[in-house]
Amino acid sequence: MISLSLDTCNKKTSICLKKNDYYLTETIDSDTPNHCEILVPMIQKILQSNKNNISDIDEVRVNTGPGNLVSLRIGITVANILSKSLKIPIIGIPSFYAHNGCNDIYDHSVIIAINIRNGLYAYAEFDSNSMKILDYSFKSDQDKINKIISRNHKLISDSLIDDFLVSKGFCQNDISAYNIAKLETSNLMNLLQKSIPIRPINEYSFVVNN
């Protein structure tokens, strides 16, 4: 089984090829995101390095955000095209799951908050010892974040963490397509998409290179 995962939610363009239990990841970070120019060549390169063709892909996964809508739509569009043209399953996975799943944090309840600029945040609260989302919002202010956090939560943000989140005890956690590829999707209950067209989960956008 060959699964291709894509992540274009922020500045990084990241892909991961999972072949049975082997993972091959490539990530390019740029101050000026250029997913449109480099994503398809990256896919071609990673397939060629494993002596595979695009027709060998059995499944495609894509990060659906929260994130920059323009960036997200590039990865999601490519995933939709691959799914439709190759007639293979597609899974749209929110970055919330990738952040929760790549940490050894299951003895705590978890809140993941992502800075979407202008004093606004997207967040998800996970139950301890599970991947179940208890509460989420794609557009909350600092007062809301203050209300939902407590000492019993493990607090996680991403590379766009700001001073407010740092002051509240959030720690930065970077993810890539590898974290999307590793997820056991049968355990995921909320916000998953499994049919084209996959769409970004957040309607509010921000500019990642400002």
N, CA, C and O of each residue as an XYZ file, in Angstrom:
840
protein
N       0.845     -1.191      0.000
C       0.000      0.000      0.000
C       0.877      1.235      0.000
O       1.782      1.359      0.825
N       0.612      2.153     -0.925
C       1.354      3.409     -1.012
C       0.387      4.559     -0.760
O      -0.601      4.735     -1.474
N       0.698      5.340      0.277
C      -0.131      6.482      0.651
C       0.702      7.754      0.519
O       1.846      7.808      0.972
N       0.120      8.772     -0.102
C       0.790     10.057     -0.267
C       0.071     11.092      0.588
O      -1.140     11.273      0.460
N       0.815     11.775      1.463
C       0.246     12.814      2.318
C       0.817     14.167      1.939
O       2.003     14.290      1.632
N      -0.048     15.196      1.964
C       0.328     16.552      1.576
C      -0.014     17.516      2.698
O      -1.050     17.386      3.349
N       0.883     18.503      2.922
C       0.630     19.534      3.932
C       1.121     20.873      3.386
O       2.317     21.077      3.182
N       0.171     21.779      3.155
C       0.510     23.120      2.673
C      -0.217     24.186      3.496
O      -0.615     25.218      2.956
N      -0.390     23.942      4.798
C      -1.233     24.843      5.590
C      -0.551     26.164      5.928
O      -1.230     27.154      6.199
N       0.793     26.196      5.915
C       1.514     27.426      6.245
C       2.634     27.660      5.236
O       2.446     27.455      4.037
N       3.783     28.084      5.714
C       4.888     28.392      4.810
C       5.536     27.144      4.228
O       6.049     27.167      3.109
N       5.510     26.054      4.989
C       6.186     24.848      4.539
C       5.357     24.083      3.508
O       4.138     23.958      3.633
N       6.041     23.582      2.501
C       5.450     22.623      1.576
C       5.997     21.267      1.967
O       7.204     21.041      1.885
N       5.130     20.360      2.392
C       5.591     19.085      2.937
C       4.812     17.936      2.328
O       3.589     18.000      2.195
N       5.533     16.878      1.958
C       4.898     15.672      1.444
C       5.524     14.458      2.123
O       6.682     14.497      2.540
N       4.756     13.394      2.227
C       5.271     12.152      2.809
C       4.727     10.978      2.022
O       3.524     10.871      1.783
N       5.622     10.111      1.628
C       5.251      8.885      0.933
C       5.380      7.725      1.905
O       6.473      7.434      2.389
N       4.264      7.062      2.191
C       4.271      5.893      3.069
C       4.117      4.647      2.213
O       3.128      4.480      1.499
N       5.094      3.796      2.298
C       5.082      2.553      1.533
C       5.183      1.400      2.519
O       6.263      1.109      3.032
N       4.062      0.747      2.782
C       3.960     -0.235      3.866
C       4.301      0.461      5.183
O       3.562      1.355      5.597
N       5.391      0.088      5.856
C       5.760      0.737      7.118
C       6.943      1.686      6.960
O       7.560      2.076      7.952
N       7.260      2.057      5.738
C       8.389      2.939      5.466
C       7.864      4.320      5.093
O       6.959      4.449      4.269
N       8.452      5.366      5.718
C       8.033      6.735      5.472
C       9.190      7.531      4.870
O      10.319      7.486      5.360
N       8.885      8.250      3.807
C       9.861      9.145      3.205
C       9.236     10.530      3.111
O       8.224     10.721      2.437
N       9.852     11.503      3.799
C       9.284     12.840      3.900
C      10.214     13.865      3.272
O      11.434     13.783      3.411
N       9.627     14.822      2.585
C      10.389     15.964      2.075
C       9.628     17.236      2.410
O       8.425     17.340      2.170
N      10.354     18.205      2.974
C       9.747     19.472      3.371
C      10.617     20.621      2.898
O      11.835     20.602      3.076
N       9.989     21.621      2.294
C      10.681     22.837      1.875
C      10.045     24.011      2.602
O       8.833     24.211      2.523
N      10.860     24.791      3.311
C      10.383     25.954      4.056
C      10.820     27.205      3.326
O      11.973     27.317      2.908
N       9.899     28.151      3.169
C      10.202     29.374      2.439
C       9.516     30.553      3.105
O       8.374     30.441      3.551
N      10.222     31.706      3.176
C       9.608     32.919      3.712
C       8.444     33.369      2.839
O       7.494     33.982      3.326
N       8.520     33.066      1.558
C       7.434     33.371      0.625
C       6.879     32.053      0.098
O       7.453     31.457     -0.813
N       5.756     31.591      0.671
C       5.231     30.285      0.255
C       5.008     30.194     -1.244
O       4.392     31.073     -1.847
N       5.514     29.125     -1.838
C       5.367     28.922     -3.280
C       4.914     27.498     -3.575
O       5.454     26.825     -4.452
N       3.909     27.054     -2.822
C       3.406     25.692     -2.977
C       3.009     25.390     -4.416
O       3.222     24.282     -4.907
N       2.434     26.374     -5.083
C       1.923     26.168     -6.433
C       3.033     25.745     -7.391
O       2.806     24.937     -8.292
N       4.248     26.299     -7.193
C       5.355     26.005     -8.101
C       6.081     24.711     -7.753
O       6.598     24.035     -8.642
N       6.124     24.359     -6.468
C       7.019     23.263     -6.077
C       6.314     21.980     -5.661
O       6.957     20.933     -5.593
N       5.005     22.024     -5.379
C       4.351     20.831     -4.835
C       4.375     19.655     -5.807
O       4.796     18.559     -5.436
N       3.931     19.864     -7.043
C       3.884     18.758     -8.010
C       5.279     18.224     -8.326
O       5.450     17.005     -8.357
N       6.308     19.089     -8.568
C       7.659     18.551     -8.761
C       8.167     17.751     -7.557
O       8.891     16.769     -7.723
N       7.788     18.171     -6.344
C       8.181     17.406     -5.154
C       7.567     16.015     -5.167
O       8.228     15.035     -4.823
N       6.307     15.928     -5.563
C       5.638     14.630     -5.638
C       6.327     13.741     -6.677
O       6.580     12.563     -6.426
N       6.622     14.307     -7.825
C       7.296     13.542     -8.870
C       8.658     13.033     -8.401
O       9.035     11.891     -8.663
N       9.388     13.904     -7.702
C      10.731     13.550     -7.241
C      10.691     12.430     -6.207
O      11.486     11.492     -6.277
N       9.761     12.521     -5.239
C       9.721     11.515     -4.180
C       9.264     10.164     -4.725
O       9.699      9.120     -4.238
N       8.394     10.176     -5.728
C       7.986      8.918     -6.361
C       9.140      8.292     -7.133
O       9.374      7.087     -7.042
N       9.856      9.112     -7.890
C      10.978      8.611     -8.684
C      12.073      8.036     -7.788
O      12.692      7.028     -8.129
N      12.311      8.682     -6.635
C      13.355      8.198     -5.725
C      13.021      6.836     -5.141
O      13.907      6.108     -4.693
N      11.724      6.491     -5.148
C      11.304      5.175     -4.668
C      10.961      4.232     -5.807
O      10.417      3.148     -5.594
N      11.290      4.666     -7.032
C      11.040      3.850     -8.226
C       9.558      3.515     -8.374
O       9.176      2.392     -8.703
N       8.735      4.543     -8.115
C       7.292      4.411     -8.276
C       6.782      5.428     -9.267
O       7.428      6.443     -9.528
N       5.620      5.147     -9.815
C       4.922      6.087    -10.681
C       3.708      6.634     -9.951
O       3.281      6.084     -8.936
N       3.162      7.707    -10.468
C       2.000      8.312     -9.830
C       0.819      7.342     -9.805
O      -0.023      7.407     -8.910
N       0.760      6.453    -10.781
C      -0.327      5.468    -10.839
C      -0.226      4.415     -9.743
O      -1.164      3.645     -9.534
N       0.914      4.376     -9.038
C       1.097      3.404     -7.962
C       0.473      3.860     -6.644
O       0.357      3.063     -5.713
N       0.070      5.125     -6.550
C      -0.488      5.650     -5.306
C      -1.858      5.015     -5.048
O      -2.722      4.986     -5.924
N      -2.032      4.506     -3.823
C      -3.290      3.849     -3.448
C      -4.210      4.740     -2.620
O      -5.408      4.474     -2.522
N      -3.660      5.792     -2.027
C      -4.441      6.668     -1.153
C      -3.747      8.021     -1.085
O      -2.521      8.101     -1.153
N      -4.534      9.083     -0.952
C      -3.955     10.410     -0.764
C      -4.591     11.054      0.463
O      -5.803     10.988      0.664
N      -3.742     11.679      1.277
C      -4.182     12.401      2.467
C      -3.751     13.858      2.348
O      -2.744     14.167      1.710
N      -4.522     14.751      2.969
C      -4.165     16.163      2.882
C      -4.587     16.878      4.152
O      -5.647     16.607      4.716
N      -3.728     17.807      4.594
C      -4.039     18.658      5.742
C      -5.093     19.674      5.316
O      -4.908     20.391      4.332
N      -6.209     19.735      6.061
C      -7.290     20.661      5.719
C      -7.310     21.904      6.605
O      -8.256     22.688      6.533
N      -6.288     22.101      7.439
C      -6.196     23.294      8.257
C      -6.585     23.041      9.703
O      -6.760     21.895     10.118
N      -6.719     24.122     10.468
C      -6.723     25.542     10.103
C      -5.392     25.990      9.507
O      -4.329     25.439      9.796
N      -5.498     27.013      8.664
C      -4.326     27.559      8.008
C      -4.709     28.618      7.007
O      -5.868     29.026      6.922
N      -3.720     29.061      6.245
C      -3.949     30.051      5.202
C      -4.766     29.420      4.074
O      -4.382     28.386      3.528
N      -5.883     30.041      3.730
C      -6.797     29.427      2.764
C      -6.166     29.230      1.393
O      -6.379     28.198      0.757
N      -5.394     30.208      0.931
C      -4.757     30.071     -0.382
C      -3.788     28.895     -0.377
O      -3.788     28.076     -1.297
N      -2.964     28.818      0.662
C      -1.998     27.719      0.758
C      -2.698     26.375      0.879
O      -2.336     25.412      0.203
N      -3.698     26.317      1.742
C      -4.433     25.071      1.926
C      -5.054     24.581      0.628
O      -5.008     23.391      0.319
N      -5.634     25.501     -0.126
C      -6.355     25.107     -1.332
C      -5.434     24.523     -2.391
O      -5.877     23.729     -3.221
N      -4.168     24.899     -2.379
C      -3.235     24.321     -3.347
C      -3.042     22.835     -3.058
O      -3.177     22.003     -3.956
N      -2.728     22.503     -1.814
C      -2.558     21.101     -1.452
C      -3.838     20.304     -1.613
O      -3.819     19.169     -2.087
N      -4.960     20.908     -1.213
C      -6.251     20.219     -1.299
C      -6.662     19.992     -2.747
O      -7.202     18.939     -3.084
N      -6.408     20.978     -3.603
C      -6.743     20.822     -5.025
C      -5.948     19.684     -5.649
O      -6.501     18.865     -6.384
N      -4.656     19.632     -5.359
C      -3.825     18.546     -5.894
C      -4.332     17.201     -5.390
O      -4.407     16.238     -6.154
N      -4.679     17.130     -4.110
C      -5.200     15.873     -3.549
C      -6.513     15.479     -4.217
O      -6.715     14.306     -4.533
N      -7.400     16.433     -4.433
C      -8.671     16.143     -5.106
C      -8.450     15.628     -6.525
O      -9.109     14.685     -6.963
N      -7.526     16.253     -7.229
C      -7.233     15.833     -8.610
C      -6.667     14.416     -8.634
O      -7.065     13.598     -9.464
N      -5.740     14.126     -7.725
C      -5.163     12.781     -7.669
C      -6.227     11.738     -7.359
O      -6.273     10.677     -7.982
N      -7.088     12.053     -6.380
C      -8.133     11.105     -6.006
C      -9.073     10.828     -7.168
O      -9.422      9.678     -7.435
N      -9.481     11.890     -7.859
C     -10.436     11.710     -8.952
C      -9.815     11.019    -10.162
O     -10.416     10.120    -10.750
N      -8.611     11.445    -10.526
C      -7.987     10.896    -11.738
C      -7.512      9.460    -11.537
O      -7.591      8.648    -12.458
N      -7.018      9.142    -10.338
C      -6.523      7.796    -10.074
C      -7.596      6.880     -9.491
O      -7.400      5.671     -9.364
N      -8.748      7.490     -9.135
C      -9.854      6.733     -8.535
C      -9.400      6.018     -7.264
O      -9.605      4.817     -7.086
N      -8.773      6.811     -6.385
C      -8.254      6.276     -5.123
C      -8.902      7.018     -3.953
O      -9.388      8.135     -4.131
N      -8.916      6.409     -2.748
C      -9.486      7.076     -1.578
C      -8.732      8.354     -1.231
O      -7.528      8.466     -1.461
N      -9.463      9.310     -0.674
C      -8.883     10.561     -0.216
C      -9.333     10.788      1.221
O     -10.465     10.467      1.584
N      -8.434     11.347      2.042
C      -8.768     11.663      3.434
C      -8.284     13.073      3.735
O      -7.092     13.364      3.632
N      -9.216     13.946      4.108
C      -8.871     15.288      4.551
C      -8.786     15.304      6.066
O      -9.757     14.983      6.750
N      -7.620     15.679      6.596
C      -7.346     15.566      8.030
C      -6.974     16.936      8.604
O      -6.009     17.541      8.139
N      -7.702     17.440      9.592
C      -7.337     18.710     10.225
C      -5.983     18.621     10.928
O      -5.622     17.575     11.467
N      -5.250     19.712     10.917
C      -3.943     19.747     11.567
C      -4.051     19.528     13.069
O      -3.073     19.125     13.699
N      -5.224     19.785     13.661
C      -5.417     19.516     15.087
C      -4.987     18.089     15.432
O      -4.292     17.869     16.424
N      -5.405     17.121     14.608
C      -5.076     15.725     14.874
C      -3.580     15.462     14.758
O      -3.015     14.701     15.543
N      -2.946     16.087     13.788
C      -1.516     15.887     13.604
C      -0.740     16.401     14.813
O       0.209     15.757     15.262
N      -1.140     17.564     15.345
C      -0.475     18.100     16.532
C      -0.696     17.190     17.737
O       0.241     16.906     18.484
N      -1.910     16.741     17.924
C      -2.210     15.894     19.081
C      -1.520     14.540     18.968
O      -1.041     13.997     19.963
N      -1.469     14.000     17.764
C      -0.963     12.650     17.579
C       0.537     12.516     17.627
O       1.038     11.404     17.794
N       1.295     13.620     17.485
C       2.750     13.491     17.417
C       3.426     13.789     18.743
O       4.648     13.924     18.796
N       2.645     13.895     19.823
C       3.207     14.160     21.137
C       2.842     13.051     22.118
O       1.774     12.445     22.030
N       3.752     12.801     23.050
C       3.492     11.831     24.109
C       2.757     12.551     25.238
O       3.328     12.845     26.288
N       1.482     12.825     24.995
C       0.743     13.716     25.887
C      -0.581     13.120     26.328
O      -1.466     13.851     26.772
N      -0.733     11.830     26.218
C      -2.048     11.250     26.433
C      -2.446     11.127     27.904
O      -3.548     10.670     28.209
N      -1.539     11.539     28.838
C      -1.929     11.582     30.233
C      -2.548     12.930     30.589
O      -2.883     13.171     31.749
N      -2.700     13.804     29.607
C      -3.315     15.100     29.807
C      -4.450     15.304     28.809
O      -4.472     14.711     27.731
N      -5.389     16.161     29.199
C      -6.263     16.722     28.174
C      -5.448     17.740     27.402
O      -4.521     18.344     27.943
N      -5.788     17.927     26.155
C      -4.960     18.728     25.263
C      -5.790     19.836     24.628
O      -6.912     19.606     24.177
N      -5.225     21.042     24.599
C      -5.802     22.127     23.814
C      -4.769     22.574     22.798
O      -3.635     22.901     23.147
N      -5.170     22.584     21.547
C      -4.313     23.071     20.467
C      -4.904     24.379     19.976
O      -6.053     24.420     19.537
N      -4.120     25.452     20.047
C      -4.577     26.770     19.596
C      -3.644     27.266     18.510
O      -2.423     27.218     18.656
N      -4.220     27.738     17.430
C      -3.445     28.205     16.277
C      -3.754     29.670     16.038
O      -4.913     30.057     15.895
N      -2.716     30.473     15.996
C      -2.837     31.906     15.770
C      -3.250     32.165     14.323
O      -2.506     31.842     13.397
N      -4.432     32.747     14.127
C      -4.868     33.076     12.769
C      -4.867     34.591     12.533
O      -5.551     35.107     11.649
N      -4.071     35.280     13.362
C      -3.802     36.717     13.224
C      -4.963     37.589     13.671
O      -6.088     37.133     13.874
N      -4.628     38.883     13.817
C      -5.604     39.899     14.231
C      -6.265     39.561     15.564
O      -7.440     39.860     15.775
N      -5.494     38.930     16.470
C      -6.007     38.606     17.794
C      -7.001     37.469     17.825
O      -7.754     37.331     18.789
N      -7.014     36.650     16.786
C      -7.971     35.551     16.690
C      -7.242     34.201     16.614
O      -6.099     34.115     16.165
N      -7.942     33.157     17.067
C      -7.328     31.836     17.180
C      -8.337     30.753     16.804
O      -9.534     30.882     17.059
N      -7.833     29.692     16.198
C      -8.598     28.459     16.039
C      -8.113     27.493     17.113
O      -6.917     27.434     17.399
N      -9.030     26.739     17.706
C      -8.599     25.808     18.746
C      -9.417     24.530     18.707
O     -10.523     24.479     18.168
N      -8.824     23.493     19.303
C      -9.535     22.235     19.523
C      -9.112     21.673     20.865
O      -7.930     21.691     21.210
N     -10.077     21.173     21.620
C      -9.805     20.524     22.900
C     -10.016     19.029     22.734
O     -11.071     18.588     22.279
N      -8.993     18.242     23.112
C      -9.054     16.790     23.005
C      -9.228     16.156     24.381
O      -8.671     16.629     25.371
N      -9.997     15.094     24.426
C     -10.131     14.293     25.633
C      -8.806     13.574     25.910
O      -8.093     13.183     24.986
N      -8.491     13.406     27.205
C      -7.283     12.666     27.555
C      -7.455     11.201     27.162
O      -8.557     10.653     27.190
N      -6.333     10.588     26.794
C      -6.297      9.164     26.417
C      -7.125      8.828     25.189
O      -7.520      7.676     25.008
N      -7.395      9.815     24.340
C      -8.140      9.517     23.115
C      -7.846     10.586     22.081
O      -7.182     11.583     22.365
N      -8.352     10.362     20.871
C      -8.238     11.363     19.814
C      -9.575     12.047     19.586
O      -9.814     12.593     18.509
N     -10.451     12.025     20.586
C     -11.771     12.614     20.446
C     -11.741     14.107     20.737
O     -11.271     14.534     21.792
N     -12.250     14.901     19.791
C     -12.341     16.344     19.985
C     -13.608     16.648     20.787
O     -14.716     16.290     20.387
N     -13.418     17.317     21.930
C     -14.543     17.669     22.786
C     -15.164     19.001     22.402
O     -16.377     19.185     22.511
N     -14.330     19.927     21.955
C     -14.802     21.267     21.625
C     -13.838     21.873     20.613
O     -12.646     21.563     20.621
N     -14.350     22.732     19.750
C     -13.467     23.401     18.805
C     -14.129     24.673     18.291
O     -15.348     24.837     18.354
N     -13.297     25.558     17.787
C     -13.769     26.781     17.137
C     -12.703     27.211     16.141
O     -11.508     27.042     16.386
N     -13.135     27.762     15.026
C     -12.190     28.231     14.024
C     -11.941     29.730     14.112
O     -11.148     30.269     13.340
N     -12.609     30.416     15.046
C     -12.450     31.865     15.142
C     -12.831     32.318     16.545
O     -13.992     32.624     16.817
N     -11.833     32.358     17.439
C     -12.058     32.748     18.826
C     -11.080     33.843     19.222
O      -9.997     33.965     18.650
N     -11.480     34.643     20.217
C     -10.598     35.715     20.676
C      -9.838     35.273     21.931
O      -9.989     34.140     22.390
N      -9.025     36.173     22.478
C      -8.203     35.834     23.631
C      -9.040     35.535     24.867
O      -8.661     34.691     25.679
N     -10.165     36.208     25.021
C     -11.040     35.936     26.165
C     -11.517     34.487     26.150
O     -11.571     33.840     27.195
N     -11.862     33.978     24.975
C     -12.317     32.595     24.857
C     -11.196     31.627     25.199
O     -11.426     30.630     25.884
N      -9.984     31.907     24.730
C      -8.848     31.043     25.047
C      -8.607     31.031     26.552
O      -8.345     29.975     27.128
N      -8.693     32.197     27.194
C      -8.527     32.272     28.646
C      -9.544     31.413     29.378
O      -9.227     30.819     30.408
N     -10.746     31.341     28.863
C     -11.819     30.612     29.531
C     -11.666     29.095     29.427
O     -12.099     28.367     30.320
N     -11.059     28.620     28.355
C     -11.031     27.174     28.144
C      -9.784     26.499     28.704
O      -9.781     25.281     28.885
N      -8.721     27.261     28.986
C      -7.487     26.627     29.448
C      -7.509     26.462     30.963
O      -8.144     27.228     31.687
N      -6.795     25.439     31.415
C      -6.614     25.214     32.843
C      -5.288     24.499     33.049
O      -4.626     24.110     32.086
N      -4.904     24.328     34.308
C      -3.635     23.665     34.602
C      -3.661     22.191     34.210
O      -2.609     21.560     34.111
N      -4.838     21.642     33.989
C      -4.932     20.230     33.638
C      -4.762     19.962     32.151
O      -4.781     18.810     31.719
N      -4.598     21.012     31.375
C      -4.457     20.849     29.933
C      -2.994     20.910     29.509
O      -2.207     21.682     30.055
N      -2.650     20.095     28.541
C      -1.404     20.262     27.806
C      -1.699     21.251     26.697
O      -2.631     21.039     25.922
N      -0.921     22.342     26.599
C      -1.211     23.434     25.680
C      -0.214     23.437     24.535
O       0.994     23.513     24.761
N      -0.712     23.356     23.308
C       0.134     23.219     22.117
C      -0.273     24.255     21.078
O      -1.458     24.528     20.889
N       0.721     24.827     20.408
C       0.478     25.699     19.267
C       1.408     25.269     18.132
O       2.068     24.233     18.213
N       1.449     26.082     17.074
C       2.292     25.726     15.935
C       3.373     26.775     15.734
O       3.668     27.540     16.652
N       3.967     26.823     14.550
C       5.094     27.725     14.290
C       4.695     29.193     14.291
O       5.565     30.062     14.350
N       3.399     29.491     14.228
C       2.919     30.874     14.262
C       2.506     31.304     15.669
O       1.751     32.264     15.822
N       2.986     30.612     16.689
C       2.680     30.950     18.070
C       3.049     32.403     18.351
O       4.088     32.882     17.897
N       2.195     33.106     19.100
C       2.449     34.511     19.399
C       2.697     34.707     20.890
O       2.654     33.752     21.665
N       2.959     35.962     21.288
C       3.304     36.249     22.674
C       2.169     35.901     23.634
O       2.420     35.455     24.754
N       0.926     36.101     23.206
C      -0.211     35.774     24.071
C      -0.226     34.291     24.405
O      -0.350     33.918     25.571
N      -0.099     33.437     23.387
C      -0.130     31.998     23.628
C       1.052     31.560     24.480
O       0.910     30.695     25.345
N       2.217     32.152     24.239
C       3.393     31.831     25.056
C       3.137     32.193     26.516
O       3.474     31.428     27.420
N       2.539     33.362     26.741
C       2.272     33.808     28.116
C       1.294     32.903     28.841
O       1.290     32.851     30.071
N       0.466     32.190     28.093
C      -0.516     31.287     28.689
C       0.027     29.865     28.858
O      -0.668     28.989     29.372
N       1.265     29.641     28.425
C       1.878     28.336     28.619
C       1.825     27.406     27.431
O       2.160     26.228     27.557
N       1.409     27.911     26.266
C       1.412     27.076     25.067
C       2.851     26.854     24.599
O       3.684     27.755     24.689
N       3.135     25.664     24.103
C       4.454     25.362     23.566
C       4.353     25.139     22.065
O       3.347     24.641     21.561
N       5.414     25.517     21.363
C       5.419     25.397     19.904
C       5.666     23.960     19.480
O       6.524     23.271     20.032
N       4.913     23.529     18.510
C       5.056     22.184     17.957
C       4.924     22.264     16.448
O       3.916     22.747     15.931
N       5.937     21.792     15.744
C       5.916     21.828     14.280
C       5.497     20.460     13.742
O       5.951     19.421     14.220
N       4.634     20.485     12.753
C       4.206     19.244     12.108
C       4.567     19.280     10.634
O       4.890     20.330     10.078
N       4.504     18.118     10.017
C       4.737     18.001      8.584
C       3.783     16.946      8.040
O       2.961     16.398      8.774
N       3.901     16.673      6.767
C       3.072     15.634      6.157
C       3.318     14.273      6.791
O       2.455     13.398      6.736
N       4.482     14.091      7.390
C       4.791     12.830      8.083
C       3.784     12.564      9.192
O       3.339     11.431      9.378
N       3.421     13.626      9.937
C       2.469     13.462     11.038
C       1.069     13.139     10.529
O       0.314     12.426     11.191
N       0.721     13.663      9.352
C      -0.551     13.305      8.711
C      -0.517     11.836      8.279
O      -1.492     11.105      8.453
N       0.613     11.418      7.717
C       0.749     10.048      7.207
C       0.676      9.009      8.319
O       0.186      7.903      8.096
N       1.156      9.348      9.511
C       1.236      8.388     10.608
C      -0.102      8.131     11.296
O      -0.257      7.112     11.970
N      -1.051      9.016     11.142
C      -2.295      8.912     11.891
C      -3.091      7.668     11.520
O      -3.213      7.323     10.344
N      -3.626      7.006     12.527
C      -4.560      5.904     12.315
C      -5.951      6.519     12.192
O      -6.576      6.851     13.199
N      -6.428      6.668     10.980
C      -7.638      7.454     10.742
C      -8.896      6.802     11.284
O      -9.905      7.483     11.467
N      -8.867      5.506     11.547
C     -10.055      4.855     12.098
C     -10.366      5.354     13.504
O     -11.486      5.190     13.989
N      -9.361      5.973     14.171
C      -9.561      6.509     15.515
C     -10.093      7.941     15.507
O     -10.469      8.467     16.555
N     -10.128      8.567     14.345
C     -10.490      9.976     14.273
C     -11.987     10.113     14.032
O     -12.547      9.456     13.155
N     -12.630     10.976     14.822
C     -14.089     11.007     14.809
C     -14.671     12.306     14.242
O     -15.728     12.280     13.611
N     -14.004     13.430     14.456
C     -14.573     14.722     14.087
C     -13.816     15.346     12.915
O     -12.601     15.188     12.794
N     -14.538     16.046     12.068
C     -13.956     16.950     11.067
C     -13.179     16.247      9.965
O     -12.486     16.902      9.187
N     -13.282     14.920      9.884
C     -12.607     14.186      8.819
C     -13.442     14.264      7.541
O     -14.672     14.246      7.597
N     -12.775     14.351      6.393
C     -13.465     14.347      5.106
C     -12.935     13.178      4.270
O     -11.729     12.936      4.218
N     -13.847     12.465      3.621
C     -13.440     11.269      2.889
C     -14.004     11.198      1.479
O     -13.997     10.135      0.858
N     -14.485     12.309      0.979
C     -14.986     12.300     -0.402
C     -14.694     13.641     -1.051
O     -14.724     14.683     -0.397
N     -14.411     13.601     -2.344
C     -14.131     14.834     -3.064
C     -15.443     15.556     -3.366
O     -16.469     14.922     -3.609
N     -15.398     16.891     -3.350
C     -14.212     17.716     -3.117
C     -13.927     17.937     -1.633
O     -14.797     18.361     -0.872
N     -12.688     17.640     -1.241
C     -12.204     18.016      0.091
C     -12.118     19.536      0.142
O     -11.772     20.175     -0.851
N     -12.430     20.112      1.294
C     -12.394     21.570      1.455
C     -11.614     21.952      2.706
O     -11.521     21.149      3.635
N     -11.048     23.168      2.753
C     -10.451     23.647      4.013
C     -11.519     23.727      5.096
O     -12.672     24.055      4.816
N     -11.130     23.425      6.341
C     -12.132     23.430      7.405
C     -12.386     24.824      7.956
O     -13.411     25.052      8.600
N     -11.471     25.767      7.716
C     -11.682     27.110      8.261
C     -12.062     28.087      7.158
O     -11.523     28.033      6.053
N     -12.979     28.963      7.464
C     -13.409     29.978      6.506
C     -12.627     31.272      6.657
O     -12.551     32.073      5.725
N     -12.040     31.476      7.843
C     -11.290     32.707      8.092
C      -9.850     32.506      7.658
O      -9.225     31.511      8.026
N      -9.321     33.430      6.888
C      -7.968     33.299      6.346
C      -7.016     34.283      7.004
O      -7.434     35.256      7.632
N      -5.730     34.011      6.846
C      -4.696     34.951      7.252
C      -3.573     34.900      6.253
O      -3.474     33.946      5.480
N      -2.723     35.906      6.250
C      -1.593     35.963      5.307
C      -0.352     35.493      6.022
O       0.058     36.104      7.009
N       0.265     34.407      5.542
C       1.329     33.781      6.290
C       2.678     34.484      6.144
O       3.576     34.230      6.947
N       2.852     35.352      5.158
C       4.175     35.965      4.971
C       4.189     37.427      5.380
O       5.063     38.175      4.942
N       3.246     37.852      6.205
C       3.253     39.202      6.767
C       3.834     39.171      8.177
O       3.928     40.212      8.828
